[in-house]
Amino acid sequence: MVELSDHGAVMDKFLALPMPRMFMYGQQNASLSNLPTLRAQGVRVAEIPHCGHIPLYSNPALMWRGIADSIASTPP
């Protein structure tokens, strides 16, 4: 996965998806350099409090709440 992330144009593929997109990250990663780019490209960016690299492990309840809120607010 690291190889794909670093050299596989994963971000370009993600940004080209023809659907609503969301990027979730843990609060401890709030300084990620790609956050402004994601926002500028219309990606919903969600910071999950009290988390490190993997919100699913650090704060699963708020991660799932963020996913549910995103789905609920996406037009059909």
C-alpha positions in Angstrom: 0.0 0.0 0.0 2.8 2.4 0.8 4.3 1.7 -2.7 1.0 2.5 -4.3 0.5 5.6 -2.2 4.0 6.9 -2.9 4.4 6.0 -6.6 1.0 4.7 -7.9 -0.9 8.0 -8.4 -3.4 7.0 -5.8 -4.4 10.6 -5.1 -5.0 11.3 -8.8 -7.2 8.2 -9.0 -9.1 9.1 -5.9 -9.7 12.7 -7.1 -10.9 11.4 -10.4 -13.6 9.2 -8.9 -17.0 10.2 -10.4 -18.9 10.2 -7.0 -18.9 12.1 -3.7 -15.6 11.5 -1.9 -14.6 11.8 1.7 -11.2 11.7 3.3 -11.0 10.9 7.0 -8.0 11.3 9.2 -7.1 11.2 12.9 -6.6 14.5 14.8 -3.0 13.7 15.3 -2.5 13.9 11.5 -4.0 17.3 11.2 -0.8 18.6 9.5 -1.1 16.3 6.4 0.2 18.2 3.4 -2.6 17.0 1.1 -5.6 18.3 3.1 -5.7 21.7 1.3 -5.6 19.9 -2.1 -8.4 17.6 -1.1 -10.6 20.5 0.0 -9.8 22.5 -3.1 -10.9 19.5 -5.2 -14.3 19.3 -3.5 -13.5 16.3 -1.2 -15.3 16.2 2.1 -12.5 16.2 4.7 -13.3 14.9 8.2 -11.0 15.0 11.2 -11.7 12.4 13.8 -10.9 13.6 17.3 -8.6 11.7 19.7 -7.1 9.6 16.9 -3.8 8.8 15.4 -3.2 7.2 12.0 -6.1 4.7 12.0 -9.4 6.2 13.3 -11.1 2.8 13.0 -9.0 1.6 15.9 -8.6 4.9 17.9 -12.1 6.2 17.8 -14.4 3.9 15.9 -17.7 5.4 17.1 -16.9 8.8 15.8 -15.4 7.4 12.5 -18.7 5.5 11.8 -20.7 8.6 12.8 -18.7 10.6 10.3 -19.4 8.1 7.6 -23.1 8.0 8.4 -23.3 11.8 8.4 -21.6 12.0 5.1 -24.0 9.4 3.5 -27.0 11.2 5.0 -26.0 14.5 3.6 -25.2 13.3 0.1 -27.9 13.9 -2.4 -29.4 10.8 -4.0 
